[in-house]
Amino acid sequence: MSVVLTEIADGIATITLNRPEARNALNPALAAAFPAAITECDQRDDVLAIILTGADPAFCAGFDLRELSTRERGSEPNPPPPYRAAIPPHRTPVIGAINGAAVTGGFEIALACDFLIASDRARFADTHARVGLLPGWGLTVMLPEAIGIRRAKQLSLSGAFLDARTALDWGLVNEVVEHHLLLHRAREIAAQIVANPSASVQAVMALYDEVAELAPPQAWTLENERARVWIAGRFDRAGLAERREGIVETGRRLAGTEHTHDGPYSVSDQDDDQNGGG
């Protein structure tokens, strides 16, 4: 089974993270495949808008904790990409269709999209501190830009889950829709983009990106360097392996879905594979 599914129709590419049994947690295969899929679609002349989503029940639960806890000391969760955010540079707008939990590394993927449409089942959390990692994909830059520094600190230091409606109130997502309407609404917006002249859409995208570059780029470098130093010298893999079940249980409780079977952390035989890494 492919870890990424790509569908192209009417100028719109829909890319789906496809490890539903692991809440679309990032193992090496998925961590490499989804940015490659975005780049491939971005380079096609017949793709004028991209939608990024996850196979239910989650958007992305971050890096696979089981993978992280068994890696040798000094190794990174995955090789660093030649770009700084979770999503590669792109000329084509990327709409994040957040269908469920977007946790830690998954949260960073969502933040790297150009804007977000959320299902009413969407949840957002930064569990770096709880897992024992530091952000490395720009969360400490992008999250304060989206919701303000105080709210960003609250989320990162507490590890609490932010529900879809609060995410809308805080300006993290543009719209919240009923779960079954998520892709329909994302495609409606994508179709509006496709209807505009592609040259001007790409020019506006490039201008936004260039203006964003005027913000201190040192912030991105600092976060990335600190994350590397931390995981090389201070990340406690053995401790993570011992605490993994507790981290998963806490994540379920904070997500508010501990006793449900249809939420982002539904209880099933796959609970042993729940994630939430960086």
MODA-V946872 format. One record per backbone hydrogen bond with DSSP energy under -0.5 kcal/mol. NH is the residue of the N-H (numbers start at 1). CO is the residue of the C=O. E is the energy in kcal/mol with one decimal. If there is no record, write none. Layout:
nh=NH co=CO e=E
nh=NH co=CO e=E
//
This chain:
nh=5 co=16 e=-2.3
nh=7 co=14 e=-2.1
nh=9 co=12 e=-2.4
nh=12 co=9 e=-2.0
nh=13 co=49 e=-2.6
nh=14 co=7 e=-3.2
nh=14 co=12 e=-0.5
nh=15 co=13 e=-0.6
nh=15 co=51 e=-3.4
nh=16 co=5 e=-2.9
nh=16 co=14 e=-0.5
nh=17 co=53 e=-2.5
nh=18 co=3 e=-3.3
nh=22 co=19 e=-2.0
nh=23 co=20 e=-1.6
nh=24 co=19 e=-3.1
nh=25 co=22 e=-1.4
nh=26 co=62 e=-2.9
nh=27 co=25 e=-1.1
nh=31 co=27 e=-2.8
nh=32 co=28 e=-1.5
nh=33 co=29 e=-2.1
nh=34 co=30 e=-2.2
nh=36 co=32 e=-1.1
nh=37 co=33 e=-2.2
nh=38 co=34 e=-2.0
nh=39 co=35 e=-2.5
nh=40 co=36 e=-2.5
nh=41 co=37 e=-2.4
nh=42 co=38 e=-2.6
nh=43 co=39 e=-1.5
nh=44 co=41 e=-1.3
nh=47 co=44 e=-1.0
nh=48 co=11 e=-3.1
nh=48 co=46 e=-0.5
nh=49 co=11 e=-1.3
nh=50 co=93 e=-2.6
nh=51 co=13 e=-3.3
nh=52 co=95 e=-2.8
nh=53 co=15 e=-2.6
nh=53 co=51 e=-0.5
nh=55 co=17 e=-2.6
nh=58 co=55 e=-1.0
nh=59 co=101 e=-1.5
nh=60 co=101 e=-2.2
nh=61 co=23 e=-1.5
nh=63 co=277 e=-0.5
nh=64 co=26 e=-1.4
nh=68 co=64 e=-2.4
nh=69 co=65 e=-2.7
nh=70 co=66 e=-0.8
nh=70 co=67 e=-0.7
nh=71 co=67 e=-0.7
nh=71 co=68 e=-0.7
nh=74 co=231 e=-1.0
nh=75 co=72 e=-2.0
nh=86 co=137 e=-0.6
nh=95 co=50 e=-3.4
nh=95 co=93 e=-0.6
nh=96 co=94 e=-0.6
nh=96 co=115 e=-2.8
nh=97 co=52 e=-2.9
nh=97 co=95 e=-0.7
nh=98 co=96 e=-0.9
nh=98 co=117 e=-2.3
nh=99 co=97 e=-0.9
nh=102 co=123 e=-2.9
nh=103 co=60 e=-2.6
nh=103 co=101 e=-0.5
nh=104 co=125 e=-3.3
nh=105 co=277 e=-1.8
nh=106 co=103 e=-2.8
nh=108 co=104 e=-2.3
nh=109 co=105 e=-1.8
nh=110 co=106 e=-2.1
nh=111 co=107 e=-2.6
nh=112 co=108 e=-1.5
nh=113 co=109 e=-0.6
nh=113 co=110 e=-1.3
nh=114 co=94 e=-2.3
nh=115 co=94 e=-1.0
nh=117 co=96 e=-2.8
nh=118 co=175 e=-2.8
nh=119 co=98 e=-2.8
nh=120 co=177 e=-1.5
nh=122 co=119 e=-1.9
nh=123 co=100 e=-1.2
nh=124 co=162 e=-2.0
nh=125 co=102 e=-1.9
nh=127 co=125 e=-0.6
nh=129 co=156 e=-0.5
nh=131 co=127 e=-2.5
nh=132 co=128 e=-2.4
nh=133 co=128 e=-2.6
nh=141 co=138 e=-1.2
nh=142 co=138 e=-3.1
nh=143 co=139 e=-2.4
nh=145 co=141 e=-1.2
nh=146 co=142 e=-1.7
nh=147 co=143 e=-2.6
nh=148 co=144 e=-2.0
nh=152 co=148 e=-2.2
nh=153 co=149 e=-2.5
nh=154 co=150 e=-2.1
nh=155 co=151 e=-2.3
nh=156 co=152 e=-2.5
nh=157 co=153 e=-2.8
nh=158 co=154 e=-1.8
nh=159 co=155 e=-2.2
nh=162 co=124 e=-3.1
nh=163 co=161 e=-0.5
nh=164 co=122 e=-0.9
nh=167 co=163 e=-2.5
nh=168 co=164 e=-2.0
nh=169 co=165 e=-2.3
nh=170 co=166 e=-2.5
nh=171 co=168 e=-1.0
nh=172 co=167 e=-2.3
nh=173 co=167 e=-1.1
nh=174 co=116 e=-2.9
nh=175 co=116 e=-0.8
nh=177 co=118 e=-2.5
nh=181 co=178 e=-2.0
nh=182 co=179 e=-1.5
nh=185 co=181 e=-2.8
nh=186 co=182 e=-2.5
nh=187 co=183 e=-2.5
nh=188 co=184 e=-1.8
nh=189 co=185 e=-2.2
nh=190 co=186 e=-2.5
nh=191 co=187 e=-2.5
nh=192 co=188 e=-1.5
nh=193 co=189 e=-1.7
nh=194 co=190 e=-2.7
nh=195 co=191 e=-1.8
nh=196 co=193 e=-1.5
nh=201 co=197 e=-2.1
nh=202 co=198 e=-2.5
nh=203 co=199 e=-1.8
nh=204 co=200 e=-2.5
nh=205 co=201 e=-2.5
nh=206 co=202 e=-2.4
nh=207 co=203 e=-2.1
nh=208 co=204 e=-2.5
nh=209 co=205 e=-2.2
nh=210 co=206 e=-2.5
nh=211 co=207 e=-2.6
nh=212 co=208 e=-2.3
nh=213 co=209 e=-1.4
nh=214 co=211 e=-1.5
nh=215 co=212 e=-1.6
nh=219 co=216 e=-1.3
nh=220 co=217 e=-0.6
nh=221 co=217 e=-1.6
nh=222 co=218 e=-2.9
nh=223 co=219 e=-2.1
nh=224 co=220 e=-2.3
nh=225 co=221 e=-2.5
nh=226 co=222 e=-2.5
nh=227 co=223 e=-2.3
nh=228 co=224 e=-1.9
nh=229 co=225 e=-2.4
nh=230 co=226 e=-2.4
nh=231 co=227 e=-2.3
nh=232 co=228 e=-1.8
nh=233 co=229 e=-1.8
nh=234 co=230 e=-3.0
nh=235 co=230 e=-1.7
nh=237 co=235 e=-1.1
nh=240 co=236 e=-2.0
nh=241 co=237 e=-2.4
nh=242 co=238 e=-1.7
nh=243 co=239 e=-2.1
nh=244 co=240 e=-1.2
nh=247 co=243 e=-2.5
nh=248 co=244 e=-2.5
nh=249 co=245 e=-2.6
nh=250 co=246 e=-2.5
nh=251 co=247 e=-2.3
nh=252 co=248 e=-2.3
nh=253 co=249 e=-2.5
nh=254 co=250 e=-2.8
nh=255 co=251 e=-1.9
nh=256 co=252 e=-0.7
nh=256 co=253 e=-0.9
nh=257 co=252 e=-1.6
nh=260 co=257 e=-1.6
nh=266 co=263 e=-1.2
nh=267 co=260 e=-1.5
nh=271 co=268 e=-1.7
nh=273 co=270 e=-2.7
nh=274 co=271 e=-1.8
nh=276 co=63 e=-1.1
nh=277 co=63 e=-1.9
//
